[in-house]
Amino acid sequence: MRLYPYHVMHITIMAITVLFISCEKHDPTGTEPDDEQDINPEIVAWLQENVVPFTTSEPGQDYEDLMPLKEMIGDARIVSLGEATHGTSEFFKMKHRILEFLVQEMDFTIFAIEANWMEANLVNDYVLRGEGDPVLRLAGLYFWTWNTQEVLDMILWMRSYNAGQTDGQKVQFLGFDMQFPAMAIDYVHNYFLQVDSAKVSWVDSVYAGFRAYENAWGSYWNYRGAPDTIKARCRIAVGCVHDTLSANQSRYEALSSPTEWAAALQNARIVMQTEDHLANRGTGWRDMYMAENVVWILDQAGPDAKIVLWAHNGHIREDVDERYRMGSFLREEYGDDMVIFGFSFYQGTFNAITYDPETQTYTGNDVHEVFAPTVSSYETYFHIAGEPRMFLDLRGIDFDRNVTKWLSGPRLFRSIGSVYDDTQGDVYFYWAQLPREFDVIIHFEDTTPSALLPFPSKSIASVNRFARSAFRVTH
């Protein structure tokens, strides 16, 4: 896998913590791809012939309208599901519905989301064995974006499904992000208690410098602004713990198991990834590390494992702008064994943190509305197909034809993350070339906001600390 860097970050502020969730903001100024004001009727006819409508985004329905997905996905091991905003109900419900379909109809057994590695494992404990309170464990993922009724409903479905399955058939809930290191550090500490207690004091002292920034309010800015000498010491320190685990593989595996040793090594690696990410040494590290963690999950699960990924469009897509997306790294690793589904919408409402450009402040989580986009956007072309919900497979199309050359782009395409400035809606478009970025588009004509859940009265840190108080290294 190429180690090309890319990183896009926006600050999002909650009542509990400061979050960092990718969000793209683009300058749409420039020459329009064409000046046409009326789309050729032949293009309308082509779209109506080639799009695949589906009945609903609501989970828990029959799958008759989703059966075309079997041909679109084929034997792929990875299905990547994007989103054009981090706060759209229809996107979240549809991803839940597709997960149900892939689990029950196509033998997928792993789900992984753009959320922190170890905290997602606590959700997995509930999904697999019913341990803990799913509401608190979902809130423990830190991100307001996932703390919604839609995601909770998906978790509850996963638990209900697993209750009737043997271990080999159960679906798992995992995370592939690395933005908060506290629980990964705790895991490594506990593993050394099990296999090499004489080194625990050394591990704690080595991690101590980086612990000061582990999940602190504003840790990204605090660590990035720390003196270079401190960051250099932390970088060496977290690498030393990882190297010690690696150097003692045979002895530690004998005292635990190969699976437990591999998990401990991966958690030590997560700490290294977080340090690199927070240090802001260059662009691209987060997407590269998220891809690395997906590869690790699949390697551990075996050659027949199939995984569903949930992240923003900006992460799952292949890059055509040299910003090195997670999707590009995974495409290089897995080729056609991955199918990328991008999500789009014509108009509607969604949740996002409000940015006030006059005061340069983030003023809370609000419902925002967007209206019909510019004529030459992809969304306008999808709109004229006349379907409220549809799939469009972008593969195998001859783009030299008059009725399809518009699809190759570049055209404007909407991309909204966790932050939105209502005064500059036009900048949330970028010049896209969809067939080079996604395999299939899932388009909605109208959308509504996700159903946000309240966070617990206790801080998320205390919730996670309680959840991990009896933490076992066998997780």
C-alpha positions as CSV (number, residue, x, y, z in Angstrom):
1,M,0.0,0.0,0.0
2,R,1.4,3.4,-1.0
3,L,1.9,5.7,2.0
4,Y,0.6,8.9,0.3
5,P,-0.6,11.5,2.7
6,Y,-3.9,13.2,2.8
7,H,-5.9,14.9,5.6
8,V,-8.9,17.2,5.8
9,M,-10.1,18.4,9.1
10,H,-12.8,20.7,10.4
11,I,-13.3,21.5,14.1
12,T,-16.7,20.5,15.4
13,I,-17.8,21.6,18.9
14,M,-20.2,19.8,21.1
15,A,-21.3,20.4,24.7
16,I,-19.0,17.6,25.8
17,T,-15.9,17.6,23.7
18,V,-14.2,19.0,20.6
19,L,-14.5,16.7,17.7
20,F,-12.5,16.4,14.5
21,I,-14.6,15.0,11.6
22,S,-13.6,15.3,8.0
23,C,-15.5,17.9,6.1
24,E,-14.8,19.2,2.6
25,K,-15.2,22.8,1.6
26,H,-14.4,23.8,-1.9
27,D,-14.1,26.9,-4.1
28,P,-16.6,26.3,-7.0
29,T,-15.6,29.3,-8.9
30,G,-14.3,28.8,-12.4
31,T,-15.5,27.8,-15.8
32,E,-18.7,25.8,-16.0
33,P,-18.3,22.5,-17.9
34,D,-21.0,23.7,-20.3
35,D,-23.5,26.4,-20.8
36,E,-26.6,24.3,-21.5
37,Q,-29.7,25.4,-19.6
38,D,-31.9,22.6,-20.8
39,I,-30.7,19.1,-20.5
40,N,-31.0,17.1,-23.7
41,P,-34.1,14.9,-23.7
42,E,-32.0,12.0,-24.9
43,I,-30.0,12.2,-21.7
44,V,-33.2,12.2,-19.7
45,A,-34.3,9.0,-21.6
46,W,-30.9,7.4,-21.0
47,L,-31.1,8.1,-17.3
48,Q,-34.6,6.8,-17.0
49,E,-33.5,3.6,-18.7
50,N,-30.3,3.1,-16.7
51,V,-31.1,4.1,-13.1
52,V,-32.4,1.5,-10.7
53,P,-35.2,2.9,-8.5
54,F,-35.6,1.5,-5.0
55,T,-38.7,1.7,-2.9
56,T,-37.6,3.0,0.5
57,S,-34.6,3.8,2.7
58,E,-36.4,2.4,5.8
59,P,-34.8,-0.7,7.3
60,G,-36.8,-3.8,8.3
61,Q,-38.5,-4.1,4.9
62,D,-38.3,-6.9,2.3
63,Y,-35.4,-6.9,-0.1
64,E,-37.1,-7.2,-3.5
65,D,-36.1,-3.7,-4.6
66,L,-32.5,-4.3,-3.4
67,M,-31.9,-7.4,-5.3
68,P,-30.0,-5.5,-8.1
69,L,-27.3,-4.9,-5.6
70,K,-26.3,-8.6,-5.8
71,E,-25.1,-8.0,-9.4
72,M,-23.6,-4.6,-8.6
73,I,-21.6,-6.1,-5.7
74,G,-20.9,-9.6,-7.0
75,D,-18.1,-11.3,-5.1
76,A,-16.6,-8.1,-3.7
77,R,-15.3,-8.4,-0.1
78,I,-15.7,-4.7,0.7
79,V,-18.8,-2.5,0.3
80,S,-18.0,1.1,1.1
81,L,-21.0,3.3,1.9
82,G,-20.5,7.1,1.9
83,E,-22.6,10.1,2.7
84,A,-22.8,13.6,1.3
85,T,-23.4,15.0,4.7
86,H,-22.8,13.8,8.3
87,G,-26.4,14.6,9.4
88,T,-28.9,13.1,6.9
89,S,-31.5,10.6,8.1
90,E,-32.1,9.0,4.7
91,F,-28.4,8.2,4.3
92,F,-28.1,6.6,7.7
93,K,-31.3,4.6,7.3
94,M,-30.3,3.4,3.9
95,K,-26.9,2.3,5.1
96,H,-28.7,0.3,7.9
97,R,-31.0,-1.2,5.3
98,I,-28.1,-2.2,3.0
99,L,-26.2,-3.7,6.0
100,E,-29.3,-5.9,6.8
101,F,-29.3,-7.0,3.1
102,L,-25.6,-7.7,2.9
103,V,-25.7,-9.7,6.2
104,Q,-28.8,-11.7,5.4
105,E,-28.4,-12.1,1.7
106,M,-24.7,-11.9,0.9
107,D,-22.9,-13.3,4.0
108,F,-21.2,-10.1,5.2
109,T,-20.2,-10.4,8.9
110,I,-18.2,-7.2,9.6
111,F,-19.4,-3.6,9.9
112,A,-16.8,-0.9,10.5
113,I,-17.5,2.9,10.9
114,E,-15.5,6.1,10.8
115,A,-15.2,6.1,14.6
116,N,-12.5,5.4,17.2
117,W,-11.0,1.9,17.3
118,M,-11.3,0.9,20.9
119,E,-14.5,2.7,21.7
120,A,-16.2,0.9,18.8
121,N,-15.1,-2.3,20.4
122,L,-17.3,-1.5,23.4
123,V,-20.2,-1.2,21.1
124,N,-19.2,-4.6,19.6
125,D,-19.3,-6.1,23.1
126,Y,-23.0,-5.2,23.2
127,V,-23.6,-6.3,19.6
128,L,-22.0,-9.7,20.1
129,R,-22.9,-10.5,23.7
130,G,-25.4,-7.9,25.0
131,E,-22.9,-6.3,27.4
132,G,-23.5,-2.8,28.6
133,D,-26.0,-0.1,27.7
134,P,-26.1,0.5,23.9
135,V,-27.2,4.1,24.4
136,L,-24.1,4.9,26.5
137,R,-21.7,3.0,24.4
138,L,-22.9,4.7,21.2
139,A,-22.4,8.1,23.0
140,G,-19.0,6.9,23.9
141,L,-17.9,7.0,20.3
142,Y,-17.6,10.8,20.9
143,F,-19.0,12.0,17.6
144,W,-22.4,13.7,17.6
145,T,-22.7,12.6,14.0
146,W,-23.2,8.9,15.0
147,N,-25.1,9.6,18.2
148,T,-28.4,9.3,16.4
149,Q,-31.5,7.2,16.6
150,E,-30.7,5.9,13.2
151,V,-27.4,4.5,14.2
152,L,-28.8,3.2,17.5
153,D,-31.6,1.4,15.6
154,M,-28.9,-0.3,13.5
155,I,-27.0,-1.4,16.6
156,L,-30.1,-2.8,18.2
157,W,-30.9,-4.7,15.0
158,M,-27.4,-6.1,15.0
159,R,-27.8,-7.3,18.5
160,S,-31.2,-8.8,17.7
161,Y,-29.8,-10.6,14.7
162,N,-26.8,-11.9,16.6
163,A,-29.0,-13.4,19.4
164,G,-30.1,-16.1,17.0
165,Q,-26.7,-16.8,15.4
166,T,-23.7,-19.0,16.2
167,D,-20.4,-17.2,16.8
168,G,-19.1,-17.7,13.2
169,Q,-22.3,-16.1,11.8
170,K,-22.6,-13.0,14.0
171,V,-22.0,-9.6,12.6
172,Q,-19.5,-7.3,14.3
173,F,-19.5,-3.6,14.9
174,L,-15.9,-2.1,14.6
175,G,-14.2,1.2,14.1
176,F,-11.2,2.1,11.9
177,D,-10.4,5.7,13.1
178,M,-7.7,6.7,15.5
179,Q,-8.3,10.2,16.8
180,F,-8.4,9.5,20.5
181,P,-5.7,7.2,22.0
182,A,-6.7,6.8,25.7
183,M,-8.4,3.4,25.5
184,A,-5.8,2.0,23.2
185,I,-3.1,3.0,25.7
186,D,-5.2,1.3,28.5
187,Y,-5.4,-1.8,26.4
188,V,-1.7,-2.0,26.0
189,H,-1.2,-1.4,29.7
190,N,-3.6,-4.2,30.6
191,Y,-1.9,-6.6,28.2
192,F,1.5,-6.0,29.8
193,L,-0.1,-6.7,33.2
194,Q,-1.0,-10.1,31.8
195,V,2.2,-11.1,30.0
196,D,5.1,-9.0,31.4
197,S,4.1,-7.2,34.7
198,A,7.7,-6.2,35.3
199,K,7.5,-3.8,32.3
200,V,4.2,-2.1,33.3
201,S,5.9,0.7,35.1
202,W,8.1,1.3,32.1
203,V,5.2,1.3,29.7
204,D,3.3,3.8,31.9
205,S,6.3,6.1,32.1
206,V,7.0,5.9,28.4
207,Y,3.3,6.7,27.6
208,A,3.1,9.4,30.2
209,G,4.2,12.3,28.0
210,F,1.6,11.5,25.4
211,R,-1.1,10.7,28.0
212,A,-1.2,14.4,28.8
213,Y,-2.8,14.9,25.4
214,E,-4.8,11.7,25.1
215,N,-8.4,12.7,24.9
216,A,-8.1,16.3,26.3
217,W,-10.4,19.1,25.2
218,G,-8.8,20.6,22.1
219,S,-6.0,17.9,22.1
220,Y,-5.4,18.3,18.4
221,W,-4.5,22.0,18.8
222,N,-2.7,21.5,22.1
223,Y,-0.5,18.7,20.7
224,R,0.1,20.4,17.4
225,G,1.2,23.5,19.2
226,A,3.5,21.7,21.7
227,P,7.2,22.3,21.4
228,D,8.9,20.1,18.8
229,T,11.1,18.5,21.5
230,I,8.0,17.2,23.4
231,K,6.5,15.8,20.2
232,A,9.8,14.2,19.2
233,R,10.0,12.5,22.6
234,C,6.4,11.3,22.4
235,R,6.9,10.0,18.9
236,I,9.9,8.0,20.0
237,A,8.2,6.8,23.2
238,V,5.0,5.4,21.5
239,G,7.1,3.7,18.9
240,C,9.2,2.0,21.6
241,V,6.2,0.3,23.2
242,H,5.1,-1.0,19.8
243,D,8.6,-2.3,19.1
244,T,8.8,-4.0,22.5
245,L,5.6,-5.9,21.8
246,S,6.9,-6.9,18.4
247,A,10.3,-8.0,19.6
248,N,8.7,-10.3,22.2
249,Q,6.1,-11.8,20.0
250,S,6.9,-15.5,20.7
251,R,7.1,-15.1,24.5
252,Y,4.0,-12.9,24.8
253,E,1.9,-15.2,22.5
254,A,2.9,-18.2,24.7
255,L,1.6,-16.3,27.7
256,S,-1.6,-15.1,26.1
257,S,-2.5,-16.2,22.5
258,P,-1.6,-15.1,19.0
259,T,-4.9,-13.3,18.7
260,E,-4.4,-11.3,22.0
261,W,-0.8,-10.4,21.0
262,A,-2.0,-9.2,17.6
263,A,-4.7,-7.1,19.2
264,A,-2.2,-5.5,21.7
265,L,0.2,-4.8,18.9
266,Q,-2.5,-3.2,16.8
267,N,-3.6,-1.0,19.8
268,A,0.0,0.1,20.2
269,R,0.0,0.9,16.5
270,I,-3.2,3.0,16.9
271,V,-1.4,5.1,19.5
272,M,1.4,5.7,17.0
273,Q,-1.1,6.6,14.4
274,T,-2.9,9.1,16.7
275,E,0.4,10.8,17.6
276,D,1.3,11.2,13.9
277,H,-2.2,12.5,13.2
278,L,-2.3,15.0,16.1
279,A,1.2,16.2,15.3
280,N,0.0,17.3,11.9
281,R,3.3,16.4,10.2
282,G,1.7,16.4,6.8
283,T,-1.5,15.9,4.9
284,G,-3.1,12.5,4.4
285,W,-2.1,10.6,7.5
286,R,-5.7,10.0,8.8
287,D,-7.0,8.5,5.5
288,M,-3.9,6.4,5.2
289,Y,-4.2,5.1,8.7
290,M,-7.9,4.4,8.4
291,A,-7.2,2.3,5.3
292,E,-4.4,0.5,7.2
293,N,-6.8,-0.4,10.0
294,V,-9.4,-1.7,7.5
295,V,-6.7,-3.9,6.0
296,W,-5.7,-5.2,9.5
297,I,-9.4,-6.1,10.3
298,L,-9.7,-8.1,7.1
299,D,-6.3,-9.8,7.6
300,Q,-7.4,-10.9,11.1
301,A,-10.8,-12.1,9.9
302,G,-9.4,-14.2,7.1
303,P,-9.5,-14.4,3.3
304,D,-13.3,-15.1,3.1
305,A,-14.3,-12.2,5.4
306,K,-16.6,-9.5,4.0
307,I,-16.8,-6.0,5.4
308,V,-19.2,-3.0,5.2
309,L,-17.6,0.4,5.6
310,W,-19.4,3.5,6.7
311,A,-17.7,6.9,6.3
312,H,-18.1,10.3,4.5
313,N,-18.0,10.3,0.7
314,G,-14.7,12.2,1.0
315,H,-13.1,9.2,2.7
316,I,-14.5,6.3,0.8
317,R,-14.0,7.7,-2.7
318,E,-11.0,7.3,-4.9
319,D,-8.9,10.5,-5.2
320,V,-8.6,12.4,-8.5
321,D,-7.2,15.5,-6.9
322,E,-4.1,14.1,-5.3
323,R,-5.5,14.3,-1.8
324,Y,-5.0,10.6,-1.2
325,R,-8.3,9.3,0.1
326,M,-8.9,6.1,2.1
327,G,-10.7,4.7,-0.9
328,S,-7.6,5.1,-3.0
329,F,-5.4,3.2,-0.6
330,L,-8.0,0.4,-0.3
331,R,-8.5,0.3,-4.1
332,E,-4.8,-0.3,-4.5
333,E,-4.9,-3.1,-2.0
334,Y,-8.1,-4.8,-3.1
335,G,-8.9,-3.7,-6.6
336,D,-12.3,-4.9,-7.8
337,D,-12.8,-6.7,-4.5
338,M,-14.2,-3.3,-3.3
339,V,-17.4,-1.6,-4.5
340,I,-17.7,2.1,-3.5
341,F,-21.2,3.6,-3.1
342,G,-21.3,7.4,-3.1
343,F,-24.4,9.2,-1.7
344,S,-26.0,12.3,-3.2
345,F,-29.1,14.4,-2.7
346,Y,-30.9,17.1,-4.7
347,Q,-32.4,19.2,-1.9
348,G,-33.4,19.0,1.7
349,T,-32.4,19.4,5.3
350,F,-29.6,18.0,7.5
351,N,-27.7,18.5,10.8
352,A,-24.4,20.2,11.0
353,I,-22.4,22.5,13.3
354,T,-23.1,26.1,12.4
355,Y,-20.2,28.3,11.5
356,D,-20.6,32.0,11.8
357,P,-18.1,33.7,9.5
358,E,-18.6,37.1,11.1
359,T,-17.5,36.0,14.5
360,Q,-15.5,33.0,13.3
361,T,-17.2,30.8,15.8
362,Y,-19.0,27.5,15.9
363,T,-22.4,28.1,17.5
364,G,-24.0,24.7,17.9
365,N,-25.7,21.9,16.1
366,D,-28.5,23.1,13.9
367,V,-30.8,22.0,11.1
368,H,-29.7,23.5,7.8
369,E,-31.4,23.5,4.4
370,V,-30.1,23.4,0.8
371,F,-32.2,24.0,-2.3
372,A,-31.9,23.0,-5.9
373,P,-28.2,23.2,-7.1
374,T,-26.8,24.8,-10.2
375,V,-28.0,23.5,-13.5
376,S,-24.7,21.8,-14.5
377,S,-24.3,19.9,-11.2
378,Y,-24.5,16.1,-11.1
379,E,-27.4,16.4,-8.7
380,T,-29.5,18.3,-11.3
381,Y,-28.9,15.6,-13.9
382,F,-29.9,12.9,-11.4
383,H,-33.0,15.0,-10.5
384,I,-34.3,14.9,-14.1
385,A,-34.4,11.1,-14.0
386,G,-37.6,11.7,-12.0
387,E,-37.0,9.1,-9.3
388,P,-37.2,9.9,-5.5
389,R,-34.6,7.3,-4.8
390,M,-32.3,5.5,-7.2
391,F,-29.0,3.6,-7.8
392,L,-26.8,4.5,-10.8
393,D,-24.0,2.1,-11.6
394,L,-21.1,4.1,-13.1
395,R,-19.1,1.2,-14.3
396,G,-19.0,-0.1,-17.9
397,I,-20.4,3.1,-19.4
398,D,-19.2,4.4,-22.8
399,F,-18.5,8.0,-22.1
400,D,-17.9,8.9,-25.7
401,R,-21.6,8.9,-26.5
402,N,-23.5,12.2,-26.5
403,V,-26.0,10.9,-24.0
404,T,-23.3,9.9,-21.4
405,K,-20.3,12.2,-21.9
406,W,-21.7,14.6,-19.3
407,L,-21.3,11.9,-16.7
408,S,-17.5,11.8,-17.0
409,G,-17.3,15.3,-15.7
410,P,-15.9,17.4,-14.3
411,R,-19.1,18.7,-12.8
412,L,-20.1,20.2,-9.5
413,F,-21.0,17.7,-6.8
414,R,-22.1,18.5,-3.2
415,S,-20.0,17.6,-0.2
416,I,-20.9,18.7,3.3
417,G,-19.2,17.4,6.4
418,S,-19.9,18.2,10.1
419,V,-19.7,22.0,9.7
420,Y,-21.9,24.3,7.6
421,D,-21.9,28.0,6.8
422,D,-25.3,29.0,5.6
423,T,-24.0,32.2,4.0
424,Q,-21.7,30.2,1.6
425,G,-23.7,27.2,0.5
426,D,-22.1,27.3,-3.0
427,V,-18.7,26.4,-1.6
428,Y,-19.9,23.0,-0.5
429,F,-19.5,21.7,-4.0
430,Y,-16.3,20.5,-5.7
431,W,-15.4,19.7,-9.3
432,A,-16.0,15.9,-9.4
433,Q,-15.5,13.1,-11.9
434,L,-17.9,10.6,-10.4
435,P,-17.0,7.5,-12.5
436,R,-13.3,7.9,-11.3
437,E,-14.4,8.3,-7.7
438,F,-17.3,6.0,-7.1
439,D,-18.6,2.7,-8.5
440,V,-22.3,3.3,-7.8
441,I,-24.3,6.4,-6.8
442,I,-27.2,6.3,-4.4
443,H,-29.3,9.4,-5.0
444,F,-32.2,10.9,-3.0
445,E,-34.4,13.7,-4.3
446,D,-35.3,15.0,-0.8
447,T,-33.7,14.5,2.6
448,T,-34.4,15.2,6.3
449,P,-32.1,15.6,9.3
450,S,-30.8,12.7,11.3
451,A,-32.5,12.2,14.7
452,L,-29.9,13.4,17.2
453,L,-29.7,11.7,20.7
454,P,-28.8,13.6,23.9
455,F,-25.4,12.9,25.3
456,P,-25.3,11.5,28.9
457,S,-25.1,13.9,31.8
458,K,-21.7,12.4,32.7
459,S,-18.8,13.3,30.5
460,I,-18.0,10.8,27.7
461,A,-14.6,10.2,29.2
462,S,-16.2,9.1,32.5
463,V,-18.7,6.9,30.6
464,N,-15.9,5.2,28.7
465,R,-13.8,4.9,31.9
466,F,-16.6,3.1,33.6
467,A,-17.2,0.8,30.6
468,R,-13.5,-0.1,30.5
469,S,-13.1,-0.5,34.2
470,A,-13.4,-4.3,33.9
471,F,-11.8,-4.3,30.5
472,R,-10.4,-7.6,29.3
473,V,-7.5,-7.9,26.9
474,T,-9.3,-10.7,25.2
475,H,-11.7,-8.1,23.5
